[in-house]
């Protein structure tokens, strides 16, 4: 047997390892951060997780706001001037609003691979309060990103069912078609 033929033979499963089923069961749902795949059937503590994520996001946003306030008070104590103090407040307000909008949009659609999301990472880090508020508000309706993933999962499941139902019998056992 040549080296090329050995490379093409399938590897045998390791001893004690369960064999993979030959028949595919369909597409697997994509897990969501903090929720795993509990969003599919709303089981496994889904509502408790939604409440926990909402409260956690709100608590972190409040803590972040206090930290920004302490930073602002540090600028006031340092007598840096009103222009710099106002500029810092405006910068954080704008960054938070942009982070909120971008985070909210990311729940509804996938970002293109060549999008400017990588360039906005720093701005979203500065406006972290906006992202946390977006998570908090989205948890009232669904898990953040659930609607997008559910649409994709249902589409993939329907495609899988359509492909599976169109198959009839064993294609190797079919008789060849007669030529006319």
C-alpha positions, 0 to 999 in steps of 0.5 A, spaced: 500 500 500 502 506 498 503 512 502 497 516 498 492 510 499 494 510 507 492 517 507 486 516 504 483 511 509 479 513 514 481 513 521 479 507 526 475 510 532 480 509 538 478 504 543 473 505 548 470 511 544 463 511 541 462 511 534 459 516 530 452 515 528 452 514 520 446 518 519 446 526 521 440 528 526 440 535 523 443 542 524 445 543 531 443 550 534 448 555 535 449 557 543 448 564 545 453 566 551 450 565 558 444 561 555 448 555 551 442 552 547 437 553 552 434 558 548 431 553 543 426 550 547 426 555 553 428 550 558 434 549 563 433 555 567 432 559 561 427 565 564 432 565 570 438 566 566 434 571 562 433 575 569 440 573 571 443 576 565 438 582 565 440 584 573 448 583 571 448 587 566 444 593 570 448 592 576 455 592 571 452 599 568 451 602 575 457 600 577 460 603 571 457 609 572 459 610 579 466 609 576 465 614 571 463 619 576 469 618 581 473 619 575 469 626 573 470 628 580 478 626 580 478 631 574 474 636 578 479 635 584 485 636 579 482 643 576 483 641 569 478 646 567 471 646 564 473 644 557 476 638 559 471 636 564 465 637 559 469 634 553 470 627 557 462 627 559 461 628 552 466 623 549 463 618 554 456 620 552 457 619 545 461 613 545 455 610 550 450 611 545 454 608 539 456 602 543 448 601 544 446 602 537 451 597 535 450 592 540 443 593 539 444 592 531 448 586 532 442 582 536 438 582 529 443 581 524 450 578 523 456 583 521 459 582 515 466 579 515 469 586 512 465 590 516 468 596 520 466 592 527 474 591 528 475 599 528 469 600 533 472 595 538 475 601 542 469 606 542 465 600 544 470 599 550 469 606 552 462 606 551 461 600 555 455 602 559 451 603 552 452 596 551 450 593 558 444 597 557 442 594 550 443 587 554 439 589 559 433 592 555 434 586 550 433 581 556 426 583 557 424 580 550 428 574 549 436 572 550 440 577 546 441 574 539 435 569 540 431 571 534 437 571 529 439 565 531 432 562 531 431 564 524 437 561 522 436 555 525 429 554 523 431 555 516 437 550 516 432 545 519 427 546 514 433 545 509 435 539 512 428 536 512 427 538 505 433 534 503 432 528 507 425 528 504 427 528 497 431 522 498 428 515 496 431 508 497 438 506 497 441 510 490 446 504 490 440 499 489 437 503 483 437 500 476 440 504 471 436 508 466 435 505 460 437 508 454 432 510 448 
